[in-house]
């Protein structure tokens, strides 16, 4: 769960301005941007441009989030993303209420973090800031400062429905049970909690109110070779190819033949570029986009090297990680 550098009234005003009614188009603004002054000091924040999220940048606050983001963006049924979405204190419409083609009246609302905390007995856990208000006792008004989630996906079901899945991303499973290291806990040497921390329980309940499943996703659960392959393929996935569609299809067919016969793609590329028929960049982009968009089904759990034979897919990534994208547990 991403957090800004610290609660403040100024940061709260910024979040409320950006997240009052977040949509799914190019106008979406994350609660925390991957820029200096907003991203956590210890993060590896950066932005991505993805064909599935046109017209804007995706703001990611950690390497672990990037591993998860590449996996989500690869999934053929992902149709939208809201990263760094604020978990608002008060009641809000379902996240899909303004998604194109959705009938908002059929969706359950988000009841808000204050309501969630009251039900779970966690009101004291909520972070707060204070604003000057002469009408309040002491001249200050207490305001709840929102937590910020990681990746909220919009998914297209087999029957055409659209639903959401919320991913809370950490480096490992134990991180979801590790309390923040405070001066008190250091002094008392209290044992680590064996239960999911209150903030994660509140996040799960917050989205469950709207019928949205939350996955506590450990990035270590994503295969290392898969992570590397998806990162490399993503770098090519939306590059311009200066070939007509029919020429791209012919070239992709030849790469399929390489896959079937065990010929390294580089051998075909050298022949084609040497004859002046295609550019090196077009060849590589056709190959890597063919794999990314699942038109060339290769084994993504082994390193993809163009100077080595490609291996046929033995396990579909979408099937292996199906539970993470499912509306209900598989």
RAJODA-V231494 format. One record per pair of residues at least 4 apart in sequence whose C-alpha atoms are under 6 Angstrom apart, sorted by the first residue. I is the first residue (numbers start at 1). J is the second residue. Records with the same first field share a line. If there is no record, write none. Layout:
# RAJODA-V231494
I = J / J
This chain:
# RAJODA-V231494
1 = 149 / 150 / 168
2 = 148 / 149 / 150
3 = 148
4 = 38 / 39 / 40
5 = 40
8 = 129
9 = 129
15 = 19 / 31
16 = 20
18 = 29
22 = 28
23 = 28
26 = 55 / 56
30 = 84 / 85
31 = 84 / 85 / 86
32 = 38 / 84
33 = 59
34 = 39 / 45 / 46 / 59 / 61
35 = 39
43 = 61 / 62
44 = 61 / 62 / 63
45 = 60 / 61 / 62
46 = 60
47 = 57 / 58 / 59 / 60
48 = 57 / 58
49 = 57
64 = 171 / 219
65 = 69
67 = 227
69 = 73
77 = 155 / 156
78 = 154 / 155
79 = 154 / 155
80 = 153 / 154
81 = 152 / 153
82 = 152
83 = 150 / 151
84 = 148 / 149 / 150
85 = 148 / 149
86 = 148
87 = 146 / 147 / 148
88 = 112 / 146
89 = 112 / 113 / 114
90 = 112
91 = 110 / 111 / 112
92 = 109 / 110
93 = 109 / 110
94 = 108 / 109 / 110
97 = 104
108 = 210
109 = 210
110 = 209 / 210
113 = 117
117 = 121 / 122 / 123
118 = 123
127 = 144 / 145
128 = 143 / 144 / 145
129 = 143
130 = 141 / 142 / 143
131 = 140 / 141
132 = 139 / 140
133 = 139 / 140 / 141
134 = 139
136 = 140 / 141
150 = 168
151 = 167
152 = 165 / 166
153 = 164 / 165
154 = 163 / 164
155 = 162 / 163 / 164
156 = 160 / 161 / 162
157 = 161
164 = 212
165 = 212 / 213
166 = 214
167 = 214 / 215
168 = 216 / 217
169 = 217 / 218
170 = 218
171 = 218 / 219
172 = 218 / 220
173 = 218
176 = 196
177 = 193 / 195 / 196 / 197
185 = 189 / 190
198 = 202
202 = 206
204 = 208 / 214
207 = 212
208 = 212 / 213
225 = 301 / 302 / 303
226 = 300 / 301
230 = 234
233 = 288 / 292
236 = 285
237 = 289
241 = 282
258 = 262 / 263
259 = 310
262 = 309
263 = 309
264 = 306 / 307 / 308 / 309
265 = 306
266 = 270 / 306 / 307
269 = 273
270 = 274
272 = 277 / 278
273 = 277 / 278 / 279
281 = 285
285 = 289
286 = 290
289 = 293
290 = 295 / 296
291 = 295 / 296
297 = 313
298 = 311 / 312 / 313
299 = 311 / 312 / 313
318 = 322
323 = 330
